Amino acid sequence: MLLFDPLLSSDIYRYIWDGRVQAAGINPYRYFPADETLAFLRDGTIFPHINRADTAVTIYPPVAQFFFLLVTRLGESVTVMRLALLGCEAVTVTLIMLLLRRTNRPVTRVVAYLWHPLPLWEIANNGHVDALMVALMMLGLWIALTGRALRGAVVIAFSILVKPYVAPVLAGIWRPWDFRMPLVVIAVIALCYLPYLSVGWGVLGFLTQGYLTEQGISGGNDLWLLSLWRLVFGYHEGDVAAYVALAALALWFTGLSVARSSHHSIASSLADINMLLLLTLLLLSPNYPWHFLTIMPFVALCGSAPSWAVSIGALLLSEQLDWDFYIPRIVSKSILFGGLFLACAFTAWRARMQRTADSGASQ
């Protein structure tokens, strides 16, 4: 995959640009890439490929920015950035193998990750920074699940500051009424944002200045469950706010249930975290396949049918393959998340049949 330029995304060029801007001593949240103030940083290799160059400041949180700065000091090229992200993936693979051994499962299950097309295309070829997010998430889980929950929470907080999709993972390592962990996570987030606060609320970048609208989240157009509701019952004023509130409550109560669970083995914790991430993806229904990389380690660790369904189905969201020309977005997402529901139903049926068989054998 390294032999080809990124085929399905141009995000990696923004990573390199953000690192270059920071190396020049400029806050990456301050200017659009096309702003004349940054004209002296332009070149013919990176700048022409930056998406939203004249409309958006960077969207990426601080830990991603630290990574961009560090990697571009080694080299301001697509190859160097992708090699660094493959290094992150090597960390992920190592931690998958360690957790497989810890849960007494065959280490060979790691091929479910290594041979999966989603990380092959979205990390090795497209070079998405989600590889860093997943590596930090897995490192945090390893630290937390082997007895150092607070330290693990710090590393997972770093992961959240690459991409926030991973935030529900914290529920898998938190225990109710332990207020230290939330305070530590908040402190880590605040400290990481501190170097960029010269732009005030601008540190939230393009996220609050257009991304939520562009991705159909503010209007609810690309929230799959809400879109299905609207197909049946039509549009209603305030339905997006109602959906967001219900989704937040669903995540909150599911996360609290996981945190209060009396089963705290590593295997059960991983299964709970897998379920939380699947629910998060269902409720937020992302538009791009690389957002589903959060679930990839659990394909090997848990091997659940829902994880397989979502990780394979995510490839339907590759816009550059022109699926949208043939299949409307609502249809491709219905195939993706409908597959998730079918896989969950199959898993529940199989578990029920197993319990029935075990009960008959004991009698």
C-alpha positions as CSV (number, residue, x, y, z in Angstrom):
1,M,0.0,0.0,0.0
2,L,3.0,2.3,0.6
3,L,3.8,2.1,-3.1
4,F,0.7,4.2,-4.0
5,D,-0.2,7.7,-3.1
6,P,-3.3,7.9,-0.8
7,L,-6.2,6.8,-3.0
8,L,-9.3,7.3,-0.9
9,S,-8.6,10.4,1.3
10,S,-6.4,13.5,1.3
11,D,-6.4,14.0,5.1
12,I,-2.8,13.1,5.5
13,Y,-1.7,16.3,3.6
14,R,-3.4,18.3,6.3
15,Y,-1.5,16.4,9.0
16,I,1.8,17.3,7.3
17,W,0.7,20.9,6.9
18,D,-0.3,21.3,10.6
19,G,3.1,19.9,11.6
20,R,4.9,22.4,9.3
21,V,2.8,25.3,10.6
22,Q,3.6,24.4,14.2
23,A,7.3,24.1,13.4
24,A,7.1,27.7,12.2
25,G,5.9,28.7,15.6
26,I,2.3,29.4,14.5
27,N,-0.9,28.1,16.2
28,P,-2.5,25.6,13.7
29,Y,-6.0,26.7,14.9
30,R,-5.4,30.3,13.9
31,Y,-5.3,30.4,10.1
32,F,-6.8,28.6,7.1
33,P,-4.0,27.0,5.0
34,A,-4.8,29.4,2.2
35,D,-4.4,32.5,4.4
36,E,-1.8,34.8,3.0
37,T,0.0,34.9,6.3
38,L,1.1,31.3,5.7
39,A,2.1,31.8,2.0
40,F,5.8,31.4,2.9
41,L,5.0,27.7,3.9
42,R,3.4,26.7,0.7
43,D,5.0,24.2,-1.7
44,G,4.0,22.2,-4.7
45,T,3.9,18.8,-3.0
46,I,1.7,19.2,0.1
47,F,-0.3,22.4,-0.1
48,P,-2.2,21.7,-3.4
49,H,-3.7,18.5,-1.9
50,I,-5.0,20.0,1.4
51,N,-8.8,19.7,1.6
52,R,-10.8,22.8,2.7
53,A,-7.7,24.9,2.4
54,D,-9.6,28.1,2.1
55,T,-12.6,27.4,4.3
56,A,-11.4,25.6,7.5
57,V,-8.7,25.7,10.2
58,T,-7.6,22.4,11.4
59,I,-10.1,20.1,13.2
60,Y,-7.6,17.8,14.9
61,P,-7.2,17.9,18.7
62,P,-3.9,18.6,20.6
63,V,-2.4,15.1,20.9
64,A,-2.9,14.7,17.2
65,Q,-1.2,18.0,16.7
66,F,1.8,17.0,18.9
67,F,2.1,13.9,16.8
68,F,2.1,15.9,13.5
69,L,4.8,18.2,14.8
70,L,7.0,15.3,16.0
71,V,6.7,13.3,12.8
72,T,7.2,16.2,10.4
73,R,10.5,17.0,12.2
74,L,11.7,13.6,10.9
75,G,10.4,14.4,7.4
76,E,7.6,16.4,5.7
77,S,6.4,13.7,3.4
78,V,3.5,11.3,3.0
79,T,5.8,8.3,3.3
80,V,7.3,9.5,6.6
81,M,3.8,10.2,8.0
82,R,2.5,6.8,6.9
83,L,5.5,5.0,8.3
84,A,4.9,6.7,11.7
85,L,1.3,5.6,11.6
86,L,2.3,2.1,10.7
87,G,4.6,2.3,13.8
88,C,1.4,3.1,15.8
89,E,-0.3,0.1,14.2
90,A,2.7,-2.1,15.3
91,V,2.0,-1.0,18.9
92,T,-1.7,-2.0,18.4
93,V,-0.8,-5.4,17.1
94,T,1.6,-6.0,19.9
95,L,-1.0,-5.1,22.5
96,I,-3.6,-7.3,20.8
97,M,-1.3,-10.2,21.1
98,L,-0.5,-9.5,24.7
99,L,-4.2,-9.3,25.6
100,L,-4.9,-12.5,23.7
101,R,-2.3,-14.3,25.8
102,R,-3.7,-12.7,28.9
103,T,-7.2,-14.0,28.1
104,N,-5.8,-17.5,27.1
105,R,-6.9,-17.2,23.5
106,P,-4.8,-18.2,20.5
107,V,-2.4,-15.5,19.5
108,T,-3.0,-16.4,15.9
109,R,-6.3,-14.6,16.1
110,V,-4.3,-11.4,15.5
111,V,-4.5,-12.2,11.7
112,A,-8.1,-11.1,11.9
113,Y,-6.7,-7.6,12.4
114,L,-3.6,-7.9,10.2
115,W,-5.4,-9.2,7.1
116,H,-8.5,-7.1,7.5
117,P,-9.0,-4.7,4.5
118,L,-10.1,-1.7,6.6
119,P,-6.8,-1.0,8.4
120,L,-4.9,-2.0,5.3
121,W,-6.5,0.7,3.2
122,E,-7.2,3.4,5.9
123,I,-3.8,3.2,7.6
124,A,-1.3,1.8,5.2
125,N,-2.6,3.6,2.2
126,N,-4.7,6.6,3.3
127,G,-2.6,7.2,6.5
128,H,-5.3,8.2,8.9
129,V,-4.4,9.4,12.3
130,D,-6.9,7.1,13.8
131,A,-4.0,4.6,13.9
132,L,-2.6,6.8,16.7
133,M,-5.9,6.9,18.5
134,V,-6.3,3.1,18.4
135,A,-2.7,2.5,19.6
136,L,-3.2,4.9,22.6
137,M,-6.6,3.3,23.4
138,M,-5.1,-0.2,23.4
139,L,-2.1,0.9,25.5
140,G,-4.5,2.6,28.0
141,L,-6.6,-0.5,28.2
142,W,-3.6,-2.8,28.7
143,I,-2.4,-0.6,31.5
144,A,-5.9,-0.3,33.1
145,L,-6.9,-3.9,32.8
146,T,-3.7,-5.1,34.3
147,G,-4.3,-3.3,37.5
148,R,-3.4,0.4,37.0
149,A,-6.7,2.0,36.1
150,L,-5.8,5.6,36.8
151,R,-2.7,5.5,34.6
152,G,-4.6,3.7,31.9
153,A,-7.2,6.5,32.0
154,V,-4.5,9.1,31.4
155,V,-3.4,7.3,28.2
156,I,-7.0,6.9,27.0
157,A,-7.5,10.6,27.6
158,F,-4.6,11.1,25.2
159,S,-6.4,8.9,22.8
160,I,-9.6,11.0,23.1
161,L,-7.5,14.0,22.1
162,V,-6.7,12.3,18.8
163,K,-10.3,11.4,18.0
164,P,-13.1,11.7,20.6
165,Y,-15.0,8.6,19.3
166,V,-13.0,6.5,21.8
167,A,-14.4,8.3,24.9
168,P,-16.9,5.6,25.9
169,V,-14.0,3.2,26.5
170,L,-13.4,4.9,29.9
171,A,-16.6,3.4,31.2
172,G,-15.0,0.0,30.8
173,I,-12.3,0.8,33.3
174,W,-14.1,3.2,35.7
175,R,-15.8,2.2,38.9
176,P,-18.8,4.3,40.2
177,W,-18.0,6.8,42.9
178,D,-14.3,6.9,42.1
179,F,-14.1,10.6,41.3
180,R,-10.3,10.5,40.8
181,M,-10.6,9.2,37.2
182,P,-12.9,11.9,35.8
183,L,-10.9,14.6,37.5
184,V,-7.6,13.2,36.1
185,V,-9.1,12.9,32.6
186,I,-10.4,16.5,32.7
187,A,-7.0,17.7,33.9
188,V,-5.2,15.9,31.1
189,I,-7.5,17.4,28.5
190,A,-7.1,20.9,29.9
191,L,-3.3,20.6,30.0
192,C,-3.0,19.4,26.5
193,Y,-5.2,22.3,25.2
194,L,-3.1,24.8,27.1
195,P,-0.4,25.4,24.5
196,Y,-3.0,26.4,21.9
197,L,-5.3,28.7,24.0
198,S,-4.0,31.9,22.3
199,V,-6.9,31.5,19.9
200,G,-9.5,31.1,22.7
201,W,-12.5,28.9,21.7
202,G,-10.8,28.6,18.3
203,V,-9.0,25.6,19.7
204,L,-12.1,23.6,18.9
205,G,-11.2,24.3,15.3
206,F,-13.4,23.4,12.4
207,L,-15.4,21.0,14.6
208,T,-17.6,23.9,15.8
209,Q,-17.2,26.0,12.7
210,G,-18.7,23.8,10.1
211,Y,-17.9,20.1,10.5
212,L,-21.0,19.1,12.4
213,T,-23.1,20.9,9.7
214,E,-21.0,19.5,6.8
215,Q,-21.4,15.9,8.1
216,G,-25.2,16.2,8.4
217,I,-25.1,15.9,12.2
218,S,-26.4,19.4,13.1
219,G,-29.3,18.9,10.7
220,G,-29.7,15.2,11.5
221,N,-29.5,14.2,7.8
222,D,-26.8,11.6,8.3
223,L,-27.8,10.3,11.7
224,W,-29.0,6.9,10.5
225,L,-31.7,6.1,13.2
226,L,-33.1,9.7,12.9
227,S,-33.1,9.4,9.1
228,L,-35.2,6.3,9.3
229,W,-37.6,7.9,11.8
230,R,-38.0,10.9,9.4
231,L,-38.7,8.5,6.5
232,V,-41.7,7.1,8.4
233,F,-42.9,10.0,10.5
234,G,-41.5,13.1,8.7
235,Y,-39.5,16.0,9.9
236,H,-40.4,17.7,13.3
237,E,-38.9,20.8,14.8
238,G,-36.4,19.9,17.6
239,D,-36.1,16.2,16.5
240,V,-32.3,16.6,16.3
241,A,-32.0,17.9,19.9
242,A,-34.4,15.1,21.0
243,Y,-32.3,12.5,19.2
244,V,-29.0,13.8,20.7
245,A,-30.5,13.8,24.2
246,L,-31.8,10.2,23.8
247,A,-28.5,9.0,22.3
248,A,-26.6,10.6,25.2
249,L,-28.9,9.0,27.8
250,A,-28.5,5.6,26.0
251,L,-24.7,5.9,26.1
252,W,-24.7,7.2,29.7
253,F,-26.9,4.4,31.1
254,T,-25.1,1.7,29.1
255,G,-21.7,3.0,30.3
256,L,-23.0,3.2,33.9
257,S,-24.2,-0.4,33.6
258,V,-20.8,-1.5,32.3
259,A,-19.0,0.4,35.1
260,R,-21.2,-1.2,37.8
261,S,-20.9,-4.7,36.4
262,S,-19.7,-7.3,38.9
263,H,-17.8,-9.2,36.2
264,H,-14.4,-7.5,36.0
265,S,-12.3,-10.2,34.1
266,I,-10.2,-8.9,31.2
267,A,-12.2,-10.9,28.7
268,S,-15.6,-9.6,30.0
269,S,-14.3,-6.0,30.2
270,L,-13.1,-6.2,26.6
271,A,-16.5,-7.6,25.5
272,D,-18.3,-4.7,27.3
273,I,-16.0,-2.1,25.7
274,N,-16.6,-3.7,22.3
275,M,-20.4,-3.3,22.9
276,L,-20.0,0.3,24.0
277,L,-18.0,1.2,20.9
278,L,-20.6,-0.5,18.6
279,L,-23.4,1.4,20.3
280,T,-21.4,4.7,19.8
281,L,-20.9,4.0,16.1
282,L,-24.6,3.1,15.7
283,L,-25.8,6.3,17.4
284,L,-23.4,8.6,15.7
285,S,-23.4,6.8,12.4
286,P,-20.2,8.2,10.9
287,N,-19.9,9.0,7.2
288,Y,-16.4,7.7,6.7
289,P,-14.9,4.2,7.0
290,W,-11.8,5.2,9.0
291,H,-14.0,6.2,12.0
292,F,-14.8,2.5,12.3
293,L,-11.1,1.7,13.0
294,T,-11.9,2.0,16.8
295,I,-13.6,-1.4,16.6
296,M,-10.8,-3.2,14.7
297,P,-8.8,-4.6,17.6
298,F,-12.0,-6.2,19.0
299,V,-12.4,-8.2,15.8
300,A,-9.4,-10.2,16.9
301,L,-9.9,-9.9,20.7
302,C,-13.6,-10.8,20.8
303,G,-14.3,-12.1,17.4
304,S,-17.9,-11.1,17.6
305,A,-20.2,-11.2,14.6
306,P,-21.3,-7.6,15.2
307,S,-17.7,-6.4,15.0
308,W,-17.1,-8.3,11.8
309,A,-20.4,-6.9,10.3
310,V,-19.5,-3.3,11.1
311,S,-15.9,-3.4,10.1
312,I,-16.6,-5.0,6.7
313,G,-19.7,-2.9,6.1
314,A,-17.8,0.3,6.8
315,L,-16.1,-0.1,3.4
316,L,-19.5,0.9,1.8
317,L,-18.8,4.4,3.1
318,S,-15.8,5.0,0.9
319,E,-17.0,8.0,-1.1
320,Q,-14.2,7.9,-3.6
321,L,-15.4,4.5,-4.8
322,D,-18.5,6.3,-6.0
323,W,-20.9,4.1,-4.0
324,D,-23.2,7.2,-3.6
325,F,-23.6,7.4,-7.4
326,Y,-25.2,4.0,-7.4
327,I,-26.5,3.7,-3.8
328,P,-28.0,6.6,-1.8
329,R,-26.3,7.1,1.6
330,I,-29.4,6.1,3.5
331,V,-29.3,2.7,1.7
332,S,-25.6,2.0,2.3
333,K,-25.9,2.9,6.0
334,S,-29.0,0.7,6.2
335,I,-27.0,-2.2,4.8
336,L,-24.2,-1.4,7.3
337,F,-26.2,-0.9,10.5
338,G,-28.9,-3.4,9.4
339,G,-26.1,-5.9,9.2
340,L,-25.1,-4.9,12.8
341,F,-28.6,-5.6,14.0
342,L,-28.8,-9.0,12.3
343,A,-25.4,-9.9,13.7
344,C,-26.5,-8.9,17.2
345,A,-29.6,-11.0,16.8
346,F,-27.6,-14.0,15.6
347,T,-25.2,-13.6,18.5
348,A,-28.1,-13.5,21.0
349,W,-29.7,-16.5,19.4
350,R,-26.5,-18.5,19.5
351,A,-25.9,-17.6,23.1
352,R,-29.4,-18.7,24.0
353,M,-29.0,-22.0,22.2
354,Q,-25.7,-22.6,24.0
355,R,-27.3,-21.9,27.4
356,T,-30.1,-24.3,26.5
357,A,-27.6,-27.0,25.5
358,D,-25.6,-26.5,28.6
359,S,-28.7,-26.7,30.8
360,G,-29.8,-30.0,29.0
361,A,-26.4,-31.5,29.5
362,S,-26.3,-30.6,33.2
363,Q,-29.7,-32.2,33.7
